[in-house]
Amino acid sequence: MNFKLANIILRVDRHAAMHPELYYRVLSGDVSYNDDIHSLHINGSVDFLTYVNGLSANKWHRYASVDGVVLHMALFGCGRVVVHGVRSGELDPIDLKSTSFEGDQVDPRVLDIDIDTIGYDLIGFRVESDANYSVDLLSASYLTDVSEGSINSINLALSTTTFKNEQYILPNIELVKEGIFKEDGPIRDHFHMFVVDNGQTLDSVSLSDELVTVLPNPNTGGSGGFARGMMAATETPGQFTHIILMDDDVSIMPESLIRTFNLLSLAKGKYKDAFINGAMLSMEDPSRQFEDVSFVTPSGAYRRVKEDLNVGKLTAILENERTNVEVDQAYGAWWYSCIPVKAIEKNGLPMPFFIRCDDVEFGMRNKPVYMTMNCICVWHASFEGRFRASVDCYQYFRNFFAMIALDDCADEKMFVLRIQRGVRQNLRDMDYQAAEFILDGFEDYLRGPEYLQKLDGAATMAGKGKLNEKLTPVSEMDPELLRNAGVTEQVLANANLEFHPSRFMKIWRSIPYDKHYLPDVLLRGKPGYVVKNGSCTLEGNSMRCKTLIFLDPTREKGSVRTMDRARFKSIRRREHELMTRYRKEGKSVRGAWKDAMPYMTSREFWEKYLGL
């Protein structure tokens, strides 16, 4: 029987309206979408070997043993379809076959083009209209021939957690419903969407139907929201085989859900139990892929398997396809992550971290094999300029330390050094609150798992959020102070986010020096500036400065920091006290976290925690 792998997407989604190259490339002539007959109207030549519409031939072969497909198309007009592909290890596509067609404007011409995909990483096609003619491409899809008995039985749940974010969640609910209802494949009868409403502001009665269920939930962060969705998907044994966890503040394509379902249906061998992680692309720069799979380093840091990729270009699409994501210590962020229900039943629900590290810890605990594929993705706001010390210092260090205790995923001694380094670097840049938050996280880890079990995460984050550094638009800052600090128009115009410190700077920044120990006579009266992306200094120097201009990575916002010797001494004293406590209690605290994990990831715990 023919089984659909993927639909060709003809209409460019609104969030990518300025980047049609993600969907197709116009080689000559012009192209437009015809809303009357829902077709792509082509005068000239259009290439569909793209991020959204290229067929990931090598991955389909690896994951599902697919070695041949049929390109099924319906068209009006006269022209030809040229199938082409990129061989494994090569960069340029070669033409494989050309099929001419001629039709009227009454009955569309239907084409079924057989394609042998063995040895190819990516398959696509061009549509070329004949001279003095145009073509209307009504639909197209890739099919493969499989025996009915080889198709895995899949029932797919989608769980998204929202908190007073109606501007995103309401359109996404409608988009998912529309996309699933009009799909003629098996997903239509084997899919359900759970919307976990942490803000309890949605009309759960009117929004819920046979395809969607809205679940009011206390504000327990992403961890609690996704735990609630997992509980709904596992409440009735055998009802669902997989669940997708997805952020609410994303732009999505229903086709991503459809391709996820189809891949799960045909996956073989070790991939039958694999996780699928969707890529995150940038809303601000829709052709920029930020991440799909990442991993944890021994020192306790996150690293992406792939750097930024401009997936509007064929070379980047090929790199995306060819880069191996099956690495040690891998995890997939929960902006779009598909998890087998059996993994939840075997290894438990998330830890109640509220936010940060819940998805990482779940990956460390399950040690999954990951699958990725072009077009299984979401568009999410970029992270540049979104640093919040209450989250990126307090939550990160507390939860990551707990994760090391739970899963042995990093070297504890190296992570302690990372804590000390983080405190030292923030003190150098006079970000005293960030240093305090790191120590808060360290201290709350040492309090043990019982503290976290009883902690009101929403109240904690609200209280700490009020302490975050307040940034001011650069346009409202003192221009004379900016000039004196060396913040020129050139500095503000430089949007480079690359961070590649030299070996000397890496060594220099690891030396435990600090200007707070120097007498005033050795400090500079002139202010300095730094541009930072999280903990990474992109530009500038704070050395010997009593006054420092801080700029966020967008260089649109900043603050003025001044030296506070008394606060510096207080933080250093607290750091020494916590390190002494850690040396005395660290081993027993680590054991307590490990012992508590089975209960804290159990349905029993979460039902009590959520008040169900």
Secondary structure, 3 states (H helix, E strand, C coil): CEEEEEECCCCCCHHHCCCHHHCCEEEEEEEEEECCCCEEEEEEEEECCCCCCCECHHHHHHHHCCCEEEEEEEEEEEEEEEEEEEECCCCCCEEEEEEEEECCCCCCEEEEEEEECCCEEEEEEEEEECCCCCEEEEEEEEEEECCHHHCCCCCEEEEEEECCCHHHHHHHHHHHHHHHHHCCCHHHHCEEEEEEECCCCCCHHHHCCCCEEEEECCCCHHHHHHHHHHHHHHCCCCCCCEEEEEECCEEECHHHHHHHHHHHHHCCHHHHHCEEECEEEECCCCCEEEECCEEECCCCCEEECCCCEECCCHHHHHHHHHCCCCCCCEECCCCEEEEEHHHHHHHCCCCCCCCCCHHHHHHHHHCCCEECCCCCEEEECCCCCCCCHHHHHHHHHHHHHHHHHHHCCCCHHHHHHHHHHHHHHHHHCCCHHHHHHHHHHHHHHHCCHHHHHHCCHHHHHHHHHCCCCCCEEHHHCCHHHHHHHCCCHHHHHCCCCCCCCCHHHHHHHHCCCCHHHCCHHHCECCCEEEEEECCEEEEEECCCECEEEEECCCCCEEEEEECCHHHHHHHHHHHHHHHHHHHHHHHHHHHHHHHHHHHHCCHHHHHHHHCC
